[in-house]
Amino acid sequence: MENNISAPCMSLESEVFGVHTVTTGAVLHSSSSSLSVPFSRSIRTWAPDGSHVDHVTPHHRSIITFLSCSPDGSLLVSGDWSGLVAVYDAQWTVKLTFTCPSAPLALAKFIDNTTLVVLGRGKREFDPSCLAVYHLHNDSAEMIASTVDRIYQVAVCPTGGNLGGNSTGIGGDTASTVKGGDREFLAWRWCEPEFSLLKLQPPIEKHGVLREVGRWDITSEMSMGCALNSTYTVLSTKSRDIVVLDSGSLTQIAHHKTVSSIPIWAMVFSGPNHVVLQKNSSTMIILDVVTGATVRSFPGPGAFSCYLATREHTLWAVTVDGICRYENETPLLTLQHHSVSCAGVDIYGDTILSGDMSGNLLLWKPPSVTPLIVAVVPDSVRCVRFESLSRAFFGTLTGSLYQANLVTMDTDCVMNAKDTVTCIEVHDGLLCAGVVSGEVEVFTLSEPYPVHNFTLLVHHPDPTCTNPRFGSLHIRAEIWSIAFSPDDTLIATSSEDQTVLITDLGTKKRVAVIRDDHSLAVTAVAWCTWEGKSLIVTCSDDNTAVIREWLREERKVGNVLVRMALPGNVIGASTLTYVGFIKKDSELFVVCTSSGGYVIVWQVSEGESSGTLAEDSGPRLFAEVGHVVYSERIHQGSVEGLGIREDGVFVTCGADNCVQRHTLAL
């Protein structure tokens, strides 16, 4: 499929090589049916036999970000990026809509059948979020309390007293009596730079305050998944540990080390002290939260579980790749209607290589829109790079670096790193792989396998840093991108620690640091030569891109040449994810992608604002501020890969499982 998208100065001719959908939310509606939210403006109902119906919601004008169901199943709630919340009855009749004060909306949880907690996150990573509590009536939603804080997750905690009071709910003709003050819920708060787990109690009357009735300080790292009942609150950490708290006092009961080989995003209680979680892509386990022992194991859904829900003897597992229904721990139904997010893309000649979160490596040969499956590994692909049309490399979430023979379709593991392989660069006989732990693995390309030369510890956490915006929320120093210098003697690495480091591959020593160009994580870096100058461009979570000159003779970083800011038409939560140079018709452009699905192109050489060539034939100058010549949302989800060909043709892939090839048209 081909489409031409117009822009003020330039068009982007795009070819799409596969459009699918991704699940952004799911709930269990009953013991026999499940609901999920494709990455769209529809809600999908799944029946036990695997059939599904998509309910298009005309009230939502942007992508639905969450779905919630009341405890008695009488009400459904959906929310979107713009801040709109829609409330339905069980027959999908819209009962009411209302707008929350903060967008995009992240999630909503029913505390009881008529009390709803809604969390709206800011448009940027470190913006405060808004937590609001609503009473739902037959024709209106009444906000009874709200707070602006750095809350990033909410979970219902059924530890309150019995329901009572006189509030009439929306759930039917019979009055549903609730007393919000008897119900408690949990909220995760980032508190510069540590985390706290708060137990909050909503007020009964309007304009009340959320009361903190419990707290547990998380001193090591952010929790990821959560399961809770009236006795235990179970948390998973980034280190794949399980922490067990008493739900009443929030005191720690147990800490079980590394119970899974993959991140634990979803858990659910299957008994008073048993939780179901995913040990790896092929195995689910039932864990005793008190002893840490594995009670039983059974087959997994084959991909990462984003949502788990159980009722009676039925378990639904919604993954990045599909949906699976279990009866008594036996998988009865596995569907793949929700396809996985792409992660990593590259282009060599006319051939495109892409990976995805289910471990697939695909080869696209236009004009065919049907890919060849190069490899399927039991992991999530994170990044890919061609060496040639016969060999490519890809890194995975759990730290493996693979070599793929694109002729025989054979795959071999080259290395197992300490952590996720986030980026790969191949240039003139060398391969460098960046790792979340701050290291760069350096190889010499040879046959039949590359030879590992050495490991560089490039970026590392600063233990003295007290600035909460330093690094990630875990105060780590992940490497997000690598770029070779044009003469192959140096590499530039961008990191979560807000710096770009220049390292000499011969001496293995740091040569220079770019420290003050960005206020948040530096997500990508690229290096090129243009008009006799060596140029480095970076982009960041702070939504800016910067070009500096590299002074080759002095071996140091020069002044800032061009600054570029996110254009005004980029809406919703979005940060810059990848960056690269494009040389076209004697002009220099910078292309950036964003977590909101946008592609932004700046003209950075001085010339006519329309993008036409300047008349003089001398050296080109630089615009002090990059001029936006193209800015459109082309992916329905975060852009998760960028590959650029020397002639300016580039490819992108996104969380919408879409791979696209683009050509700038002046």
N, C-alpha and C positions, 0 to 999 in steps of 0.2 A: 504494500500500500504506500502511496506517495502523496505527500501534501506539501504545499508551498505556503509558508506563514509569512505574512507581510510584516514589516517593521518600518519605523520612520526613515531609516537610512539604508537598510539592508534587509535581505530576506534570507531565510534559512530553509534550504531544500532538504527535506527529511524523508527517509525511507524507514518504515517500521517493520521489524522482523519478529513480531509476536507480542500480542497484547493479552494479558490475563488479569486476574484479580488476586488480591491478598486480603486475608482476614485481619480486621482491626479490632474486633470485639466479638464476644460470644457469651451466651448464658444458657443455662438449662431451664427450659420452660416447664417440662414435666418429666416424669420418669421415662417417657418413651419418645420425646421429641426435643430438639435442640434448635437454637437460633444462632446465627452468626452474621457478621457484618462484612461483606466484601468491601474492598477499598473503593467505595462509590457512595451514591446516595440511596442505596437500597438495603433492605434487611432480608435475610434468607432464612426460611423455615425448613428444617430438615425433618423428614419422617423416618421411622425406624427402618424402612426398606431402602433408604438412601435417596428417595425422590426429594425434590426441594422446590419451593416456590419463592420467587423474589417479589417482595413488597416494595414498590417504588413509593418514596415518601415525598410528595410535592412540597411539603413545608421546608425541607432542607435544601438550601441553595449551595451548600458546600459539602465536603466529604464528611460522612458520619464517623465520629471518633469513639463512641462508646454505645453500649446497649445494656440496660439493666432491667431486672424483673422483680416485682414485689414478692414478698415471702409467700403470699397465698396464690400467686400466679394470675391475679386479676388485672394487673397493670404492667405495662411495658413502657420504658422510657428510652429515648435515643437523643443524642446530642451531637453537634457538629462543630466544625472549625470556626464558624462565625459567632458561636455563643448561643445558638437557638436550641431549646429543649422541647421535644414533642412527647406528649403523654398519650398512650393508646389503651384501649381496653383489650380483652382477649380476642375480640373479633377484628382487630386492627382499625377500629374506628378512632379517629383522633379526638380525644376529649378536650385537650387544651394545649397551647404552646406558650412559652415564655422565653425571654432572653436574659441570660446571666450577665453580670457586670464585667466578667473577664473572659477573654477568648484567646486562643482556642480552648475548647473544653477538653479535659483529659479523661474524666470518668465521673460516674455517679453511683451511689450505693443507697439502697433502701435500708433505713434503720428499722422501720416497721412498714406496715402496709400503706401509710400515708405520709411518712416523713422521709425526705430525700436529702442526701448530702451530695453536693455538686462541687467538683474541683476544676477550676479553670487555671491553666498555666499561662505564664506570660509568653510573649512572642519571641523572647530570646532565652537562652539557656539559664541565665542567672537572674532573670526577672522574678520578682515576687509573684506568688500564685494567690488566687482568691478562693477561699473555702466558704461556701454558703450552705445554709440549712433551710429547706422549704417545707411547709405544710401544704399538701395537695388537697384542694377542695374540688367540688364538682365542676366549677367553671373558672377557677383561678389557682395560682400558686402564690402562697404568701411567704416571703422571706422572713424568717424569725431571727436569724443571726448570720453574721458573716465576719470573716477576718482575712486580712492580707498578710501573708507570711510566706516562708519558703517551704511549703508543704509540697511533696512530690508523689505521695501515694496515700490512699485511704482504704481501710478494710473494716467491714462490719464486725463488731465484737459483741456477741450475744451474752453479755454478762450482767445486763441490767435486771431490774425487778420485773414483776408481772405487769402486763399492760393494764391501763386504767385511764379514767378521765372522760371528757365529753367532746372530744374533737371529732366532727363528722368528716369522713373521708370520701374519696372519689370512687371507691371500689364497688359501688352498687347502691340499690335503694336502702338496704339495711345499713344503719349507722355503724361505722367501724370505730371503736373507741381506742384511742391511743393516748399515751402520755410520754411525750418526747423526752422529758427529764429523767425517765426511768431507763432510757436506752443509751448505751455508750458505744463509741466506735474508736478505732485506732487511726492515727495520722502520723506519717513519717515526715520529720522536719529536718532540713539541713540547717545547721546552726553554726556555720562559719568557724572552723572547717569540719566539725564533727556532725554526727547525726543523732537525733533523739526520736524515740518512739513514744508518742503521746497518747494517752487515753483521754478522750474528750467527751463531754456531756452537753447535749444541746439544751437550750432553754425551752420552757413551756410556752412563754408568752412572746409576742412579737418584740423585736428590738432588744432581745436579751443578749447575753454574752455566752460564748462557748467556754465552759469551765473545764480546766485541766484537773483531772482526778487521778492521774497516774503518769509516770514517766520512767523510761529506761534509756540511758545514754549509750549509744553505740559508738565506741571509741576507735574501732579498727577500720571498718569499711561499710559501705552502704548495703542494706539488705535488698534483695532482688525479688524473691517470691515470698508468699505468706499463706499460711493456713491456720485457722483458729476455730476453737470451740469454747465452751464455757469454762473449760479447765486449762487448756494449753494454747499458747500462741507460738507457732513454729515459723521461723524465719530462715531463709537461705541467704548466703553471702556470695560475693563475687569469687571467693576462694573455694566455692562449692561445699562449704560447711553448713551444718544445720545447727541453729541455736534455738533452744526451747525455753520459753518463759511461762511463768504462772499467769494466766489471763486476768486474775483478780489483782495481784500485786505488781505485776510486771517485773518480778524478780527472776533471775536466771536459774533454771533447773538443770539444764544439760547443754553440752556443746559437743557435737559429733563431727569429726574431721573428715573432709573430702569424701562424701558419700556418693558422689557422682563424677563421671568423667566429662560432663558437659554442664554449662550453666543451668541452674534450676530456676526456671521462670514460673513454673506452675506447680502447685501442690494442692491436695484436697484430703480432708479427713474421710476415712472409710470405716472408722470405729472410734471408740472413746480415746484411745491412745495410739492409733495407727494412721499414717498418712500414705497416700499414693504419690509417687514422684517418678521422674524418668531418670534412670541411671545412665543410659546412653541411648543412641537413636533406635536400638533394636530391643531394649529391655526396660520394662517398668518394674518397680519394686514397691512392696508394702513395708514401710519402716516403722518400727516401734520407737516412738519419739522419746521414751524414757530411757531405754537401754541402748538405743542406736543399732539394734540388731535388725537384719533383714528377715522379715517374717516369711515372705514369699516373693517370687519373681514371676513375671509372665511377659509375653511378647509385647514390644513397644510398637508405636505407630509408624516407625521408620523415618521420622523427622522430629525436629524440636517441637515440643508441646508448648503452645502459647497459653492455652486455657484448659483446665481440667474441671469437670463438674460431675458429681455423683448423686444419685438418689436411688434408694432401695438397692437393687443389685445391678444397676445400670451405670456405666462410666462412659462419659463422652470426652474424647481428647481432640481438641482442635489444634492443629499444628500449622506451621508455615506452609505446608504442602498439601493439606487436606483435612479430613475429619474422620475419626474412627470411633465406633461404638462397641463397647464391651458388655457382655452379660456374664456375671460371675467370673470375671477376669479372662474370659475367652473373647478374642476379637471376632465379631460377627460381620462387621461392615467397615470397609476402608474406602474412602472416596478421595479424589484428587481434584475437586472442582475449584478449590482455592489454591492457585499455583504459588510457587515460592518467589521470594524476592531475589532478583539478580544481585550479584556482588562480584565486581571485577569484569572489565571488558578491555579488549585491545584490538587493533586493526593492523594488518600486514598486507600490503597490496589491496586486493578487493576482499580478502578473507577476514572474517571477524571471529573472535574467540570470546566466550562469556562463561561465567560460572554462576552458581546459585546456592542458596542456603541449604538445599537438600543434597549437596555434594555432586551435582551434575556439572560436567564440563562440556560445553556445546560449541560446535564449529559451524559457522554460517558462511555459505558461499553464494552470494547474490549472483543472479537474480532469484535464486531459489529462496523461499521463505521457510523451508523445512530444514532444521539443523541436523547435523550428524552428532551423535552422542559419542564423544571421545572417551569419557571416563565417568564412572560413578564411584565415589569414595564414601566411606561411612563417617562423614564429617561435613562441615559447611565450608564451601569455598569463599575465601575473603578477597583474593586478588589474583590476577592473571597477567602474564606477559609472554609475547612471542619472542623467541630467538630467531626463528626462521619459519618458513612454511612447513618444515618437517619436525620442528621441536618447539615446545612451549613449556612454561613453568607456572605453577599455581600454588598459593599458600592457603592454609585452612585456619579455622577458628581455634582448634586445639593445638596448633603449633607445628603442623607438618608442612614440609616443602616437597612438592611432587614435580617429577619430570614426566611430560606426556609426549609420546611419539605420535605425531599427527598423521603418519603414514600407516603404521601398523595398529594404531590405537592402543598401544601398550602404555601402562602407567607404572612408575616406580617412585617410591618414597626416597628422597635424597637426604633429608635431615629431619630430626624432631627437635624443634626449638623449645625454649622454656615456656613460651606463651604464644598467643595468637600472632601469626604472620600477617601483618597489615598491609605491606606493600612490597613490590618487587620491581627492580629496574635492571635491564640488560643493555649493555653498551660495549661494543668493540672488545669482545672476548671476556668480559667480566659480568658477574651477576651479584647484585646486592639485595638482601632481603631484610626488611625492617621488622622488628618484633615489639610487641606491647611492653616488654620489660626494658625497653630503651637500648637494645643492642642491634647492631647491624652484622649480619653474617655475610662474609665476602667469599666468593667462589671464582675460580678460573673455569671458563667454559671449555670442556674437552669431551671427547667421545670415549666410551659410551655414556659416561656420567660426568657431571661437573666435579671439580676437585675443590674441597673446602680449604681455603687458605688461612683465615683467621676470623676471630670475633672481635668487634669493636664495641665497647660499652660507651656509647656516645652521649645519651641523655640519661640522667638519673635524678631522683627526687631531691629536693633541697629540704633537709630536716629542720632548718632554721626558719623556713618561710612561714609567715603568719597571714599572708594575704589569701583570703578564701578564693580569689580568682586565679591563683597560681595553679596551673595544672588542672587535672580533672578533679571531680569530687573526692577522689581517693588520694589526692596529692601524689599522683604517679607521673611518669614522663614517657608516655607512649609515643613511639615514632609513627607518624601518619603518612609520611611521603619521603621519597628519596629522589634526588636528581644528580646526574653526572655532570661535571663541568665539560665544556666542549673538548678539552684536551685529555679527558679521562683520568686526570691525576687527582682530582678532588671529588668529593661528594658533598651535597647539601642535604641535610635532614631536617624536616619540620616536626614539631612535637607538641604534645599536650601541655608542655611546660612553657609555652608562649615564645619559644626561641627557634631560630634556625641556626644550626651549627655547620661550619665548613670544616671538613676533615681531610687531611692528606692521606691518601691510600698507601703511599710509599713509606712515609715515616710513622703512620698510624697515630698522628698527633693532630690536635685541634689547631686550626689556623685562624679562624675568626668566628665571631658570634654576632648574629643579628638579634638584638634583645628588645628594642623599644618600639618596633613598628606596629605591634598588635597588643591588645589588652586581654585577649582570650587565646585559646588554643590555636596554634598555627596548623591548619588542616592539610595544606598542600604547598609544594614548592616546585618550580620548573626553572630551567637554565637554558639560555640560548645565546648565540652570537648574531648581532644585527648591526649593519653599518660600522663594522670594526669594533663594536663595543660588546663586552660580555655582560649579559643581563640576567638578574635573578628576580623572579616574581613569586610572591607568596600570597596566600589567602588565609582567612581566619574565621573562627566562630564569631568574631566581632563584626562580621559582614563588611570587611574592607579588604582590598587587594593593594599591594605595594610593589613597585619595581625599583630596584637598586642596581647600580652599576658595580661589577666586580672589577677592581683595578688589578690587572694581571701582573704587571711589573712589581707593584708594591705588595701584592698578595694580601689585599685587605678590601673591606667593603667600602664602597664610595657612598655618595649622597643619594637620597631618595630622588628619583627622577619623575615618577608618576604615582599619584594616589588615586584609587578608584573606590567609590562607595556604592552600596546597593541602590539600584534605581527605585523610584517611588512606586512603580507598578507592581513590585513584589509584595504580595500580601500574605498574611498568616505567618506562623512560626517558620523561620527559614534561616539557616546559616550556610556559609559557603563551604563546599565539600572538596572540590577538585579545581585545579587551575592549569593552564598551559598557554604557550605562545602559538600564534598562527601567523605565518608570513604569506601574504597574498598580494600579488601585483605591486610590489615595492612598498607595501604598507605593512605595519606591524599591528597585530591585534592580540588581545588577551581574552581567552574564553574561560569562564567560571561556571560551575554548576552549584546547585544549592540543595539543601535538605528538603526544601519545599517543592522540588521538581522543576526549578527554573534553569534555563541556560541564559547567561548574560555575556554579551560580547562588547568589549571596549576597544575603540581605536585609540592607540596610545602614541602613534606617530603624529607629528604636527602636520595638519593639512586641512582641506575643506571639511567642514562638519558633516557634509553630506556623504563623506566617504570617498569622494573622487580624488584622483591623484593630484598632487601639487605640480605646478608647472616647472619648478626648478629641477635641475638634474644633480644638485649637490647633495651632501649628506642630509639625511632626514633629521629633523628636530623632534623633541618629545613634548607632548602636551603636558602641562603641569597637572591637570586633572583629566583622567581618561574620559573620553566621550562615548556614551552608551550608544551603540548602533543597533543592538538587538537585545531584547529582553522579553521572553515569553515562557510560560509554563508549558513544558512539553511532556513531562512525566507526572502521572497521578501518584506521586510518592517521592521519597528521597532519591536523588541521583547517587548511585552507589558505584559508579565507575566512569572513567573518561580515558579514551585512547585517541591520539592525534597522529595523523599521517603527515609526512613532510610537505605535501602540497596543500595542506590546510583542511582536508577532509577529516572529520573526527566522528567518533562513536561514543554513545552514552548508554548506560543501562540503569534501571531504577527499581525501586521497591514494588512497582506495578508489574514486574516481570516483563518489561518491555525493553528491547534492544533497538536503538535507532542509529542510523548513519546520517550525517549532516554535511552539507556543503554551503559555505558562505557565498552569497551572490551579491556582488557590488551593484 
